[in-house]
């Protein structure tokens, strides 16, 4: 697929904003995925290329948390394996859905991702002990099911993992956020592997978009305290509402 310089610059701007929002409030995928659809990229290519950028972004985020020893290493290997498998399963399903139908399904799922991100902002930061009873069943089910959602769609996945670990594994939000990066990296990598094998990843587009996403993430990390998550989250919802309205017109009314 040929992409003009103007479209590339617009997408880089959106991916920069997505990285910025994701680092502060979560839900950056709610911006990047519809932005690619609006720029004429097919739903399959949008998912495949987005996963390439997300994998690199998740890796840099995980590195930051790991250096500060915030990741709960006891469940990290099992979480990685289950989320990787889930990401592969979800993306394999997405590849078998016709492009026109997939585009409409993605539009309906956007409010779901929005609701997940909104709910994650209402949680309280309380730390508890990991439950011994059913721990590994919870980890595997959580990793696979949310990983499958990430492979099929994606936006809101990070918030979904944080919520699940907070409620099911009794983690405080800081450690849940850090450990969620392990799951999220795995589901992104699993989905990317399937999309790349399926030939729908646009690497020439994915490299600059990944760079823009990482740059936005780094800036957001530095400005998070000064700006505040609530303001960025409000910005996310205004942007998403505009993108969603345009997508509904394009796929259903035009």
C-alpha positions in Angstrom: 0.0 0.0 0.0 1.3 3.4 -1.0 1.1 6.1 1.7 1.5 9.8 0.9 3.8 11.9 3.0 0.8 13.9 4.2 -1.0 10.8 5.5 2.3 9.6 7.1 2.7 12.9 9.0 -0.9 12.9 10.1 -0.6 9.3 11.4 2.7 10.1 13.2 0.9 13.0 15.0 -1.9 10.7 16.0 0.5 8.0 17.2 2.5 10.6 19.1 -0.8 11.7 20.8 -1.7 8.1 21.5 1.7 7.4 23.2 1.3 10.6 25.2 -2.2 9.7 26.4 -1.3 6.0 27.0 1.6 6.9 29.3 -0.5 9.2 31.5 -4.1 7.9 31.4 -4.1 4.8 29.3 -6.2 4.1 26.2 -3.9 5.4 23.5 -5.0 2.7 21.2 -8.4 4.4 21.2 -6.7 7.1 19.1 -4.3 5.2 16.9 -6.6 2.5 15.6 -9.5 4.8 14.3 -6.9 7.2 13.0 -5.5 4.5 10.7 -9.0 3.5 9.6 -9.8 7.2 8.8 -6.7 7.5 6.7 -7.9 4.7 4.4 -5.8 1.8 5.8 -7.7 -1.5 5.7 -8.9 -2.9 9.1 -6.5 -5.8 8.9 -3.5 -3.7 8.0 -4.5 -1.2 10.7 -4.5 -4.0 13.3 -1.3 -5.6 12.0 0.7 -2.3 11.7 -0.7 -1.1 15.0 0.5 -4.2 16.8 4.0 -3.7 15.4 4.1 -0.2 16.9 2.5 -1.4 20.1 5.0 -4.2 20.6 7.9 -1.8 20.5 6.0 0.7 22.7 5.2 -2.0 25.3 8.8 -3.1 25.4 10.1 0.4 26.3 7.4 0.8 28.9 8.1 -2.5 30.5 11.8 -1.7 30.6 11.1 1.5 32.6 9.0 -0.4 35.2 11.4 -3.3 35.4 14.3 -1.0 36.2 12.3 0.2 39.3 11.6 -3.4 40.4 7.8 -3.0 40.3 6.9 -6.0 38.2 5.6 -9.0 40.2 8.0 -11.6 38.8 6.2 -14.6 40.4 3.4 -14.5 37.8 5.3 -12.8 35.0 6.4 -16.0 33.0 2.9 -17.6 33.2 1.3 -14.3 32.3 3.5 -13.8 29.3 2.9 -17.3 28.0 -0.9 -17.1 28.3 -1.2 -13.6 27.0 1.0 -14.5 24.0 -1.2 -17.4 23.2 -4.3 -15.3 23.6 -2.9 -12.6 21.3 -2.2 -15.2 18.6 -5.7 -16.6 18.9 -7.4 -13.2 18.7 -5.4 -12.0 15.7 -6.0 -15.3 13.9 -9.7 -14.8 14.4 -9.5 -11.2 13.1 -7.7 -12.4 9.9 -10.7 -14.6 9.1 -13.3 -11.8 9.4 -14.0 -10.0 6.1 -12.5 -6.4 6.0 -15.9 -4.6 5.7 -17.4 -6.5 8.6 -14.2 -6.1 10.7 -14.3 -2.4 10.3 -17.8 -2.2 11.6 -17.0 -4.5 14.5 -14.0 -2.3 15.5 -16.3 0.7 15.6 -18.7 -1.0 17.9 -15.8 -2.1 20.2 -14.4 1.4 20.5 -16.9 2.4 23.2 -16.0 -0.8 25.1 -12.4 0.2 25.2 -13.4 3.7 26.3 -15.5 2.3 29.2 -12.6 0.0 30.3 -10.2 3.0 30.4 -12.8 5.1 32.2 -13.4 2.4 34.9 -9.7 2.0 35.5 -9.5 5.6 36.6 -12.0 4.9 39.4 -10.0 2.1 41.2 -8.4 2.7 44.5 -4.7 1.9 45.1 -4.8 -0.9 47.8 -2.1 -3.5 48.0 -2.9 -7.1 49.1 -1.3 -10.5 49.0 -1.5 -12.7 45.9 -4.3 -15.3 46.5 -2.8 -18.8 46.7 -6.1 -20.6 45.9 -6.6 -20.7 42.1 -3.8 -18.3 41.5 -2.5 -19.9 38.3 -5.9 -20.6 36.9 -6.7 -16.9 37.3 -3.4 -15.8 35.7 -3.8 -18.1 32.7 -7.5 -17.3 32.1 -6.8 -13.6 32.5 -3.8 -13.6 30.2 -5.5 -15.7 27.5 -8.9 -14.0 27.4 -7.7 -10.4 27.6 -4.8 -11.3 25.3 -7.4 -12.6 22.7 -9.3 -9.3 23.0 -6.0 -7.5 22.4 -5.2 -9.7 19.3 -8.7 -9.1 17.8 -9.0 -5.4 18.7 -6.7 -4.0 21.3 -7.6 -0.5 22.6 -8.2 -0.6 26.4 -6.2 -3.8 26.9 -3.7 -2.2 29.3 -6.5 -0.9 31.4 -8.2 -4.3 31.2 -5.1 -6.1 32.5 -4.7 -3.6 35.3 -8.3 -3.9 36.4 -8.1 -7.7 36.3 -4.9 -7.9 38.3 -6.2 -5.4 40.9 -9.5 -7.2 41.4 -8.5 -10.9 40.9 -5.0 -10.9 42.2 -5.3 -8.2 44.8 -2.5 -6.1 43.4 -2.0 -2.4 44.2 -2.4 -0.2 41.1 1.3 0.6 40.8 2.4 -3.0 40.7 -0.7 -4.0 38.6 0.2 -1.3 36.1 3.8 -2.5 35.9 3.0 -6.2 35.7 0.3 -5.5 33.1 3.1 -4.4 30.8 4.4 -8.0 30.7 1.0 -9.3 29.7 0.5 -6.5 27.2 3.9 -7.0 25.6 3.1 -10.7 25.2 -0.3 -10.2 23.7 1.0 -7.5 21.3 3.9 -9.8 20.3 1.7 -12.8 19.8 -0.8 -10.8 17.7 2.1 -9.2 15.7 3.6 -12.6 14.9 0.3 -13.8 13.4 -0.4 -10.5 11.5 3.1 -10.4 10.1 2.9 -14.0 9.0 -0.4 -13.1 7.4 1.2 -10.4 5.4 -1.0 -7.5 6.7 1.7 -5.6 8.6 2.9 -2.4 6.8 6.5 -2.2 8.1 7.4 0.9 6.1 4.6 2.6 7.9 5.0 0.9 11.2 8.6 2.0 11.9 7.9 5.8 11.9 4.6 5.3 13.7 6.4 3.2 16.4 9.0 6.0 16.8 6.3 8.6 17.1 4.4 6.5 19.7 7.5 6.0 21.8 8.3 9.7 21.7 4.8 10.6 22.8 5.1 8.0 25.6 8.4 9.5 26.9 7.0 13.0 26.8 3.8 11.9 28.6 5.9 10.2 31.3 7.8 13.4 32.0 4.7 15.7 32.0 2.3 13.4 33.8 2.7 15.0 37.2 2.4 18.5 35.9 -0.7 18.0 33.7 -2.5 15.3 35.6 -4.2 12.1 34.3 -7.7 13.5 34.6 -7.0 16.3 32.1 -5.4 13.9 29.6 -8.2 11.4 30.0 -10.8 14.1 29.2 -8.7 15.0 26.1 -8.8 11.3 25.1 -12.6 11.2 25.2 -13.1 14.4 23.2 -10.7 13.1 20.6 -12.3 9.6 20.5 -15.8 11.1 20.2 -14.7 13.1 17.1 -12.9 10.1 15.5 -15.9 7.8 16.3 -18.4 10.1 14.7 -16.3 10.3 11.5 -15.9 6.5 11.4 -19.6 5.9 11.8 -20.3 8.3 8.9 -17.7 6.6 6.7 -18.7 3.0 7.4 -22.4 3.3 7.9 -23.8 6.5 6.4 -21.6 7.4 3.3 
